[in-house]
């Protein structure tokens, strides 16, 4: 059964065409992986499928009564909501369910007992207890505390709340934008298990090869405004796509050789003006138009980190360090020594204190107990998972080099536009505001900003979030 059909979809952002007359059909039970380079329009397509963004042209036809759930790349919630309220939002009787949940945990009074009775009668009549049971089940499986305030949660836990909010409605079509971002290993494995057994259709944007290989039944690639479909696993897609790109490169080489020959001929002048050669001239003009319209594949990021001056042998030392977040103890008598040359990977469940530990290492936080001793001659490059270092209103160029068109990279003096080109930002994008960039482009911009300065201590918090597969491999 076909759930949704896209026909002739066109969408552009400024001068950049994201969708160029694409078609897509999603059938019940499919699990589709949507992939493509950063900034190609994957999130925009998802928003259009969810009805949150209009197309410039084309049609989206949905099956009658189709329910759609969208989990955004960076989910947002109203301030002050509890986890239960946030998950219940959008369900029938959401307000009544949330009110009942709050009152049932409050000290009983005649007024609250009377209101609870009235709410229970209303929820009984609407059959809303099914939804309440679903909420409790999903919260339990995602290890979420119903009464916790969403504002106080870590990035990974907020992502789990957004997933729970989408899942309780059991939509016919579930749209997930980078669902594994910020999730810990255990949560990703749970999500893989859930999606492989999900009764509805799933369309997921992801650059996580392992995740895609485990869940998808089809890969759809968005490349230069066109959608290409590849049934089967991610590995099967890679083999077929490599063959296609090789054939495309050969075809373009032959085309460019023919164009070069015709350009050489036209420059000879006299022969080209003869009547019998007018057809050849027209063919050359057609070749020129075809070459001008060709959209090249996005290249690869090029970066290197200038290590700057040598740091002291000791980078940081934790001795019996304790740190609380609110009432919760997240670090308890931690001992740690970090020395020059170490490469440490910090893993742990969402909310366990990994980012807090990094900020102590950076000197941005003070311990509540114990001591943190920081080494000498540290030059730090810090990549934060929420990209808080980026100013949305600044331009791309201002973010990298405010007030100057030149950068000093190691011993090289590099023009700003050339440097931005290494990170796949075209010159016309240099004056665009940061807020106009996609999530992956913002991550690339943050990498460009960090690597423009010497650093002997690189601290990266969830660096793989949102970066496309090719950039991940280079990193």
N, C-alpha and C positions, 0 to 999 in steps of 0.2 A: 504493500500500500504506500502510495506517495504522500508524504506529509507536507512537503514544501517544494515549490519550483521557482527558480529564478531564470528570467528570460531577458537577454539583451541589457544586462545591468551596466550602467555607466556611472562613474563617480570620480570626481577630481578634487584635489586639494590644492588650491592656487594654480600654479602652472603644471603641477604633477598629476597626470592621469593615473588613478589607482585601479579602476576597473574600466576595461575597454570592451564593452558589449559582451560580458561573460554570461554563461548559462550554467546552472547547477540544479541538480535534483537530489533531494534527500528522502530516502525511503525508511519506513518503520524498521527498527532493529539495527540500523547501520551504526557503526562507530567510525567516524571520519576524522582523520588527522589533517588539519589545515596548516600547511607550512609555507615558508617563504622568507626572504630576507627582511631585515628590519626596515620599516617605513614603506613597505609595498602595499599596505592597505588591509591587512588581515583583520585588525580590530574594527576598522570601519565597516568591513563586510559583515562581521558578526553583529555589530550594532544595527545595521540595516535589516538583517534577518530577524532580529528581536523587535523590530519596529521602532527603534529609538533614533533612527537616522534615516532621512529620505534619500532615495537615489536621485541622481541628476536625470537619468533616463532609464527605461526598462521597467519590468514588472516583477513583483514577488507575489506568488499565489500560494496561500496557505489552505490546508484542508480545513473543512468546517469544524469549529470547536477546538482547533489546535491550541494546546497550552505550551508556552515557551518559557524556559527559565534561563537566565543569563548570569554567569558569575564573571564580573569584570576583572581585569588585570590587577587593578588597585582598587578594591572595594571600598565604598564610602558608606557611612552610617550616620544617622542623626545623632547629635551629641547627647550624652546622658542615658542612652538606651542600655538596658540589661541585655545579656545574651539571649534570654528567653524572648524578650520583646523584639529584638532584632531578627531572630529566626522566625518568629510568628508573623512578622510584617508581610502583608500581601495575601495571607490566608483568609478564608471566610471567618468572620467573628474574631479577627486578630485582636482587636481592642478588648473584647470581652474576655478572651483567653488570657491576655496579658494582665488584665485587671484581676481576674480570678487567681492567677499565679501569685501576684503581689499580696493580695488580701489573705490568701491561705497561709502565708508565711508570717503574717503580722499577728500581734497579740489580739486575742478575741475580745470584742466589745459587742454590746447589743446592736450597734449600727453596722459594724463590719459583718456580723453573723447574718443580719437581715439582707445586706447587699450580696453576701455570698450565696444565700438561698435563692435570691432573684436571678443572679448570674447563672447558677447551676440549672435553674428551670429553663432559662433561655438557651443555654448550651445543649441541654438535653433535647429540646425541641428541634434545634438545628443539626443535631448529630455531630456537633463539633468536638466531642471527646475523641473521635477517631484522629483528628488533627493534633489534639493535645498529646495523645499516645505516640503519634509519629514524631512530634517534636522531642519528647522525652527519650525516645529510642535513638534518634539521630544524635542528640546531645551526648547520650551515653556512649555511643560508638565513636564519637569524635573527641571524647574526654573533655567536654566543655561544661563549665559550671554555670547553671541557669541564671544565678543571681549576680554573676560578675558583671561589672560595667565594661562595655566594649571599648571605651576610651582608654582603659587602663591595660589593655591586652597588647602583647607583642605582635609583630607583623604576621608571623605564622599562625598565631591563634586567631587573629582577625580574619585571615584567609579561610580558616576552618569554619568560622561563623558564617561567612558568605556562602561557602559550600553547603552548610546545613540549611541556610535560608532557601537555597534553590532546590535542595533535595526533598524537603518536607512536602512541597507541592506536587512531587512526582510528575513533572511536566512530560508531555509527549516528546518534546525536543529540548535537550539540554545543551546549552552553548557555554563552553568553558574557555576563558581566555587566560592562558598560562596558569593552569590550576595548581601546578606543583611549585610555583614560586613561593618561597618562605616556608613551605611545609617541611617537617622533619621526615626522616627516612621511613619511620613507622607509619606516618600519616599517608605518605605517597603509596606505600604498599597496600594500605587499606583502601585508598581511592582506586588503585588498579583493580582490586578485587571487586569493588562496588560497580565500577563501570563495565567490567566484562560480564556482569550478571544483570545489568540495567535493562529493564523491559522496554524503555523508550529508545529513541534515536539520540546519538551524541555527536556533536561536532566540537572538536577541541583544537585550540591553537597551542602548540608546544614545540620547543626546540630540544626536548629531552628525548634522545634516541631510544634509550631503554624503555621509557614510559610508552612511547609510541609503538615500539615493537611488541609490547605486551598487550596493548588494548585495541589497536585499530583493525578494521576490516577493509579500509580503503584510505589511501593518501590523496589529498587534493593539494596541488601546489599553485600558489599565486605568484606568477613571474611576469614582470613587465606588462601588467594589466590583463593578462590572460590566465584562465584557470585550466589546469591539466589534471585529469583524473587517472589514478593508478590503483586498480583493485589489488587487494592482498596486503602483505605486511610492509613495514618500512624497509626491510632489507630488499624485498622484491622491487620496491620503488627505486631504490638506489641503483640497482643493476640496470633497470630499464632507462632511467633518466641519464645515466652515464652514456649509454649507447646513443640516446637522442641528442645529447649535447655534442658528442663526437661527430655525428652526422651533420648537425647544424653548423659546427665549426668548418667542416669540409665544404659545405654548400656556400657559406659566406666567403671562404677563401677563393673559391671558383668565381663567385660573383664579383668580388673586388678585383680579381685579375682581369676579368672581362671589362669592367668599368675603366680600369687603368689603361687597357689597350685602346678603348674608344676615346678616352680623354687625350691620349697621345695622338691618335688620328685626327681629332678635331683641331688640334693645335697646328697641324700642317697647313690649314687654311684653305687653299684654293680648291682642292678636291672636295672638301666638305660643302662648298657652295654650289656644286654642280647639281642640276635638277635630279639626275638619277640617284643622288646620294641623300636626298631630303628625308627618305625613310630611315636612313641610318642616323641622321641627326635627331629625328623624333625619338628613335629608340634610345639614343644617348640621354635625351632629356628625361625619358621615362626611367632609365636606370638611375639618374641623379635623384629623381624624386623618391624612388624606392630606397636608395641608400640613405637619404635624409630622414626618411620615416622610420628607419630601423632603430629599435630600442636595444641598446647593448645590455648584456647581463651585468648586474652590479659586481664590481671587483671585490677584492679582499682588503680588509683593514691592514695597514702596515704600521707597526709600532715597536718601539724599543724603550727600555727604561734606563735613564742615566742614573747610575748608582751614586753619583755625587762623591762626597768625601767619605772616607772609611769611618764607620762608627766605632765606639769603644767595644771591647769584647763582650761586656755585659750590656744587653739591650733593656732587660727589665727583670726584676726579682720580686715575687710575691712571697710574703711570709705570714702565714696564719691569717689570710685576708678574709674578712666577712663583709657582706653587703646585703642590705635589705631593699626590696622594692615594695613600698607600702608596709604592710604587716608581714610580708612573706620574706623569708631568708632564702636568697637565690645563690649566694656564695658562702660556704661555711668552712672556715679555716683552710683556705686554699694555699698550697705551696707550689711555686712554679719558678723556674729559671729559664729565661729566653736569652740565647747567646747569638752573636754575629754568625751568620751562615745557616742558622736554623730555618726550617720550613715547617710550620705547625699547622695542622688542620684541627679546628675545634668543632666537634659535633655534639649533638644532644637534642632532647625533645624541645618543641616550641615552648618558649617561656621559661626555659631552664636557666637563663642568665648568660648566654653566649655573647650577646651584644654588650651587656653590662661589663663582662670581663674584658672585651676589647677596649671599651672606653676607659677602664682603669689602666690598661696597658698604654693607652695613648696619653694618659694624664688628664683626661677630660672629667673624670670623676675621682672623688676621694673615697677610700674604704671607710666603712663604719667601724671596723676593728682590724687589727693587724697593720702591716706596713707594705707599701709598694715603693720599691727603689727603682728609679729610671736611670738608664745609662747615659753616657755622654755622647755629644756630637750626633744626635739623632736627627735625621731629616726625613719627615714622615709624609707618605702619600696614603690618604685614607679614603677608601671607597665604601660609602655607607649604603645600606640596602634600600633606604627610602629616598636617596638622592637629595637630601636636604641641603646639600652644598650648592645646588643649582637655583638661580634666581629666575623664576618663570618670566619675568618682564624684561630681563636682559636678552640681548641678541646672542646668537651662537658665537659670533666673533668676539663680543665683549666678554663672554664667559671664559674664553681662552686667553685673550691678550687685550685687556682694557686699555684704550688710548694709544695702541701701537699696532702697526702692520707687520712687525718683525718679532721673531722669537729667537732666543738663544737656547738651542738644544745641544747640550754637551759643548763641543768645540765648534759646532755649526751654527751659522746665522740663517734662519729659515723664514721665508715669507709666510704670513699667516694663512693665505689661501692655499699655498702648497701644503702646509701642515694639516689644514682641515681636510684636504683631498686624501691624505693618508688614512683618514677615518671616514672616508666615503661621503663627505659633505661637499656638494657642488658649490661653486662660488655664489650662485644666486640664493643658496640657503644660508649664507653667512650672516645676512641681515635679518633673518627670520627670528622671531622671539622663541625662547626656549619652550614656552607653553604650547607651541604649534607642533612640537616633535612627538613622535610615537615613543612608547616606553623603551623600545630597543635603541632608538636614536638617542634618547636621553642618556642611556647607559654608555653608548659610544662616546657621547660628548663628555661625560664624566671621566672616562678613560683618557680621552684626549687632554682634558684639563690636568689630570694627575701626571700623565707622562710628559707634559710640557715642562715639568720642574724636576730637578734632581732629587732623588730619594734613596736612602739606604735602609728604610724600614717601610715595607709595603703592607698595609693592613686592609684586607678586603672582606667585607661583610656581604655574603650572598652575591658574589660577582657574576654568577652565571644566570641570574634572573633576567629574562627577557632577551638576552643576546641571542642572535641567530646562530645556527649550527657552525657556519664557517668561521665566525668571529670567536666562538667558543673554542674551536680547535686551535686557533692561533694563540688565544690567551693561555 
